[in-house]
C-alpha cells in the first residue's frame, strides 16, 4: 500500500493540496450567491474530506491519508487557493506523479475524492434560488443526489439523468475539465 511518505515533500504537498484546489477552482468558477454560497461550498468541501477520513473502506488507504492531511493542512488553504484558475495542468501533473508510486486502484480512489469534492462544491448552493445544501447538509455523496434525481425524473436519458439542476453551466464546465484532465493523465 502506497503512503504519502513514498513521495518527496514537494510531491506530497501537491497531492495533499489538489483536492482543496479542485474545490476552490469549482467555487471560483461561479460567484453567484455571495458569502453564503462560499460558506456552503467550504462546508461541502470539508464534508467530503471528513467522510473519506471516517468512511474509507480500506482503513489506512492513500485516499484516507490524503484526505486527513488536506484537513490538517487548513492553515495552508489560503496559500493553496492561489493559482487555481488553471487547474487542469495541476490535475494532470498530480495524477501522472501518483501513477509512478501508487497502484491504479489507489489513483482511481484519489480521483474519486477529487471529483466528489468538485461535485459537492458545485451543488453546495442552489444556483436558481433553491438552497438544496441546507436540506442535504452537503453530504458529499454524489450517488445519493444522482439517484434521487433519476428517481424524480425517470424520463431523462443519458448524462441529463444524472445532472443536478442547481449546478450552473460554469460549475458544470469546471467539473468536466477537471474530470477530463484526470482521466487523460490516468490513461497516458
C-alpha positions in Angstrom: 0.0 0.0 0.0 1.3 3.4 -1.0 1.7 6.2 1.6 2.5 9.9 1.2 6.0 9.1 2.5 6.6 7.4 -0.8 6.8 10.8 -2.4 9.1 13.8 -2.0 7.8 16.6 0.3 7.1 18.7 -2.7 5.2 15.9 -4.4 3.3 15.1 -1.2 2.3 18.8 -0.9 0.9 18.8 -4.4 -1.0 15.5 -3.8 -2.4 16.8 -0.5 -3.3 20.3 -1.8 -5.1 19.2 -5.1 -8.4 18.1 -3.5 -8.7 21.5 -1.9 -7.6 23.3 -5.0 -10.1 21.4 -7.1 -12.9 22.5 -4.8 -11.7 26.1 -4.9 -11.5 26.0 -8.7 -15.1 25.0 -8.9 -16.1 27.6 -6.3 -14.3 30.4 -8.1 -15.8 29.4 -11.5 -19.2 30.8 -10.4 -19.6 33.7 -8.0 -23.3 33.8 -7.5 -24.7 33.7 -4.0 -22.1 35.8 -2.3 -20.7 34.9 1.1 -23.4 32.4 1.9 -22.6 30.5 -1.3 -18.9 30.5 -0.4 -19.6 29.2 3.2 -21.7 26.4 1.8 -19.1 25.4 -0.7 -16.4 25.3 2.0 -18.7 23.2 4.1 -19.2 20.8 1.2 -15.5 20.5 0.6 -14.7 19.8 4.3 -17.7 17.4 4.5 -16.3 15.2 1.7 -12.8 15.1 3.3 -14.3 14.2 6.7 -16.4 11.5 5.1 -13.4 10.0 3.4 -11.4 10.0 6.6 -14.2 8.4 8.5 -15.7 6.0 6.0 -12.9 4.9 3.7 -13.4 1.2 3.2 -9.7 0.4 3.2 -8.5 1.8 6.5 -5.1 3.4 6.1 -5.5 3.9 2.4 -3.7 6.5 0.4 -7.0 8.3 -0.2 -7.8 8.4 3.5 -4.3 9.6 4.3 -4.6 12.4 1.7 -8.0 13.5 3.0 -6.7 13.6 6.6 -3.6 15.6 5.5 -5.7 18.0 3.5 -8.0 18.7 6.5 -5.0 19.0 8.8 -3.3 21.4 6.4 -6.1 24.0 6.9 -3.5 26.7 7.7 -2.2 26.3 4.1 -5.6 26.6 2.4 -5.3 30.3 1.7 -2.0 29.8 0.0 -3.3 26.7 -1.9 -6.1 29.0 -3.2 -3.6 30.9 -5.3 -3.4 29.8 -8.9 -6.4 27.6 -9.0 -7.9 29.2 -12.1 -5.8 27.0 -14.4 -6.3 23.7 -12.6 -6.1 21.2 -15.4 -2.2 21.1 -15.6 -2.1 20.6 -11.9 -4.6 17.7 -12.2 -2.6 16.1 -15.0 0.8 16.6 -13.1 -0.6 15.1 -9.9 -2.2 12.1 -11.5 0.9 11.4 -13.6 3.1 11.7 -10.4 0.8 9.4 -8.4 1.0 6.7 -11.1 4.8 6.5 -10.5 4.3 5.1 -7.0 0.6 4.2 -6.4 -1.5 1.4 -7.8 -4.2 2.1 -10.4 -6.8 1.5 -7.8 -5.2 4.0 -5.4 -5.0 6.6 -8.2 -8.7 6.0 -9.0 -9.6 6.4 -5.4 -7.8 9.7 -5.3 -9.5 10.9 -8.5 -12.9 9.8 -7.0 -12.2 12.0 -3.9 -11.3 15.0 -6.1 -14.4 14.6 -8.3 -16.6 14.1 -5.2 -15.3 17.4 -3.9 -15.8 19.1 -7.2 -19.4 17.9 -7.5 -20.2 18.7 -3.9 -18.9 22.2 -4.2 -20.8 22.7 -7.4 -24.1 21.5 -5.8 -23.5 23.4 -2.5 -25.9 26.2 -3.2 -29.0 26.2 -5.4 -27.9 28.3 -8.3 -31.5 29.2 -9.1 -32.6 30.4 -5.7 -33.0 26.9 -4.1 -31.0 26.1 -1.0 -30.5 22.4 -1.6 -27.4 22.3 0.5 -29.3 23.1 3.7 -31.6 20.1 3.2 -28.8 17.8 2.1 -26.3 19.2 4.6 -23.6 18.9 1.9 -23.2 15.2 2.3 -20.6 14.9 -0.4 -22.1 11.7 -1.7 -22.7 12.2 -5.4 -24.5 8.9 -5.8 -27.3 9.9 -3.4 -28.0 13.0 -5.4 -27.8 11.4 -8.8 -30.0 8.5 -7.7 -32.6 10.9 -6.3 -32.7 13.0 -9.5 -33.0 9.9 -11.6 -35.9 8.7 -9.4 -37.7 12.0 -9.6 -37.2 12.5 -13.4 -37.3 8.9 -14.8 -37.9 10.2 -18.4 -34.5 11.8 -18.7 -31.8 10.0 -20.6 -28.0 9.7 -20.5 -26.0 12.5 -18.9 -29.1 14.6 -18.2 -30.5 11.9 -15.9 -27.5 12.3 -13.6 -27.1 16.1 -13.7 -28.2 18.1 -10.6 -30.4 21.1 -11.7 -28.6 23.5 -9.3 -25.2 23.3 -11.0 -24.5 26.3 -13.1 -23.0 26.0 -16.6 -19.7 27.5 -15.3 -19.5 24.9 -12.5 -20.5 22.1 -14.7 -17.8 23.1 -17.2 -15.2 23.3 -14.4 -16.1 19.8 -13.1 -15.9 18.4 -16.7 -12.5 19.9 -17.3 -11.1 18.6 -14.0 -12.5 15.1 -14.8 -11.1 15.2 -18.3 -7.7 16.2 -17.2 -7.5 13.5 -14.6 -8.8 10.8 -16.9 -6.3 11.9 -19.6 -3.4 11.6 -17.2 -4.7 8.3 -15.9 -4.9 6.9 -19.4 -1.4 8.1 -20.5 
